Amino acid sequence: MRRLLLVAVIAAALALAVVGAAVVPSPDRLPAIALGTALVWRVEVAAVLFVVSYGAIVTLRLALHGETLTRVGRDGIEVPRVGATGGATRATSDEVARSMVDLQETALTLTRRLESLEVAIDLVLRPNPEET
């Protein structure tokens, strides 16, 4: 049902973009990028209207799921998969837990090595324990 609703909303946005391009009055002088024809200019207007409305639809859909666009830059817009963050969060928390265990084991190993080095330094610096 949700997918059909999304498809219907996107189809409505496309239809509105086409209607908007057909209704908007043509300028007296068409831009060069439109190749001097009204048809190309109207197709460009429809494309811009659709892209803007589609971007708004995607942003609103992400907002409904508590997400946002993850990156907007010269490489484009990165959109997360809606609903995919739950599994990623669990996987990340498991990785963090494993890393914490590894860090604790490493810290314990390093502490033992440091203690053995301190004993060795005491033996080297104070060869005769009776002098202290």
Residue, then its C-alpha position, 0 to 999 in steps of 0.5 A: m500500500r505504501r509503495l502504491l501511495l509513493v508511486a501515485v504521489i510521484a506520478a501526480a508530481l510528474a503530471l503536475a509538472v507537465v501541466g505546469a509547463a503547458v500552462v506557464p506563458s512562453p517568454d517573448r524571447l526564448p533562451a538559447i538553451a531552449l534552442g529557440t523552440a517553445l517545445v524544448w523550453r516547455v520540456e525544460v520547465a517540466a523537467v525542472l518542476f518535476v525534479v524540484s517536486y521529486g526532491a521535496i517528496v524524497t525529503l518529506r518521505l525521509a523526514l517521516h521516517g526520522e531521516t535526512l539527506t546524508r550528503v549534499g555536495r558536488d558529487g550529488i545528493e546521497v540519500p539513505r535507504v529508509g528503514a536500513t538504519g535499524g540494522a546498521t545501528r545494531a551492527t555498529s553497536d555490536e562492532v563497538a562492543r567487540s572493539m571495547v572488549d579488544l581494547q580492554e584485553t589490549a590494555l590488560t596485556l600492556t599493563r602486564r608488560l609494563e609491570s614486568l618492565e618495571v620489575a626488570i628496570d628495578l633489577v637493573l638499576r638496583p642490583n643489590p636490593e639490600e642497599t635500599 
